[in-house]
Amino acid sequence: MAKESTPKTTPTVSVEEPIYEATEIAANAPSLFGHSVDIATAALDYNHITKCTLNKAKQVIKEFAERKV
């Protein structure tokens, strides 16, 4: 008897990133992104963000901090 090999497939699981309050992100911005609380707060407020993922916050804060005025 020959064993038939069946390919093992793993189900695809989508992992959602956690969503945080803007105030929580801004309070931890110095340690997370290297920007001050004031810059993080201004960036999130300017973009009307009340809740988002850390990746989105990082992008928004970086763009806000580096924009030319």
C-alpha positions in Angstrom: 0.0 0.0 0.0 1.4 3.3 -1.1 0.6 6.3 1.0 -0.9 9.2 -0.9 0.5 12.5 0.0 -1.9 15.3 0.3 -0.6 18.8 0.4 -1.2 20.5 3.7 -2.9 23.7 3.5 -3.3 26.2 6.2 -6.4 28.4 6.3 -5.7 32.1 5.7 -6.3 34.1 8.7 -6.6 37.8 8.4 -5.1 39.6 11.4 -6.6 43.0 12.1 -4.4 45.6 13.7 -5.7 47.0 17.0 -7.4 50.4 16.8 -6.4 53.0 19.5 -7.9 56.3 20.6 -6.1 59.4 19.3 -5.5 60.6 22.9 -3.8 57.3 23.8 -1.6 57.5 20.7 -0.7 61.1 21.3 0.2 60.5 24.9 2.6 57.7 23.9 4.0 59.5 20.7 7.4 60.3 22.1 8.2 56.6 22.8 6.4 55.2 19.8 7.3 57.7 17.0 9.9 60.1 18.4 7.6 63.1 18.1 6.2 65.3 20.9 2.7 64.9 22.3 1.8 68.3 20.9 2.8 67.4 17.4 1.0 64.1 17.5 -2.1 65.8 18.9 -2.0 68.5 16.3 -1.5 66.0 13.5 -4.4 63.8 14.5 -6.7 66.7 15.1 -5.8 68.3 11.8 -6.7 65.1 10.0 -9.9 64.6 12.0 -8.7 61.3 13.4 -10.3 60.1 16.6 -9.4 56.4 16.3 -6.8 54.6 14.1 -4.1 52.0 13.9 -0.5 52.7 15.0 0.6 52.4 11.3 -1.9 55.0 10.2 -1.0 57.3 13.1 2.7 56.9 12.3 2.1 57.9 8.7 -0.1 60.9 9.6 2.2 62.2 12.3 5.3 61.8 10.1 3.7 63.6 7.2 2.5 66.4 9.5 5.8 66.9 11.2 7.8 67.0 7.9 5.4 69.2 5.9 6.7 72.6 4.9 4.9 75.7 6.2 
